[in-house]
């Protein structure tokens, strides 16, 4: 599946949830979801009917897939890996998604969104354990040190994002050294660290049919 190139604000409105896909804009008065909190399209404002069980499962899958910016093929691969691990499949899936490098640089506040994180990772702006790494899907490990390359210290977008990190906050499983433009992985995330309203069991049920 080709990567989505349209307006990301439409995705939030379609899922009836603010997915924070546009960084600081999502916290401002310009947020399209706050201004038009109904599905996109000609008939978006009509009264919503009852959603089937399949529809609920599909919407939950689409919500998480769009939140992390994955294609269907990538999402299925993460789910298969989660099934092979010990523990609850749905929880394993979410933790694996949180451990992606593009998500971690977003959580640390180096970038405004996961899509920007993916772009910056691919363009070699970050070091992991003092080595360049340009794979957005790389699974971080405990003790990994993520830092911004010296040549990238003056990028305006990174500076603006770090200035706004107070509003978004940094998860407890990460340690941000803002002055050194560095972050350390203290532990793996747990289910309680994910505050977005996600019902991962519905995703597992969808793919188990």
Residue, then its C-alpha position, 0 to 999 in steps of 0.5 A: x500500500x502506498x503511503x498516505x499523501x493527503x491531509x492528515x487532519x482528515x484522518x483524525x476526523x475520520x477516527x473521531x480522535x485527535x491523533x496528534x499527527x501535525x505536532x504543535x498545530x494540534x495544540x493550537x486553535x488551528x486544529x481541524x479536529x477541534x474546529x470540525x469534529x465530524x467525519x470528512x466528506x460531503x455527508x460527514x455531519x449526518x447522524x451516525x448509525x450503529x457500527x457493527x462489531x467488524x466496523x469497530x475492530x476495523x476502526x481500531x486497527x486503522x486508528x493505531x495504524x495511522x497514529x504510527x504511520x504504518x502501511x498495512x504490510x508493516x502493521x501485519x508484520x508487527x502483529x505477527x511478531x507480537x503473536x510469537x512473543x510471550x504475553x498478551x498479543x495486543x500489549x506486545x503489539x503496542x509496546x513494539x510500536x512504541x519502541x520504533x526509533x521514529x516514535x522514540x525521537x518523537x517521544x523525546x521531543x526531538x521532533x514534532x510528529x512521528x512522520x517528521x521523526x521518520x523523515x529525520x531518521x532517514x536523513x541521518x540526523x540521529x545517532x544511536x550509541x554514537x553510530x548513525x542509524x537511518x532505519x525508522x523501524x529499528x527497535x530500541x533497547x534498554x540502555x540505548x543512547x539517542x542523540x542528535x548529530x553535531x551537524x544537525x544541532x542548528x536545525x530550526x525544527x528540532x529546536x522548536x520541538x525541544x522548546x515545546x516538549x514541556x507541553x507534551x511531556x516525556x514518558x517515564x521510560x525515557x530520560x531526556x538530557x535537553x542541554x546535551x540533545x541526548x536521550x537515554x532508554x531507561x526501560x521498555x514502555x508498559x501498557x500504562x504508559x500509553x494514554x491514548x484510548x486504544x482497545x488493542x484486543x479489537x485489533x487482535x480479534x480482527x486479524x484472528x478471523 
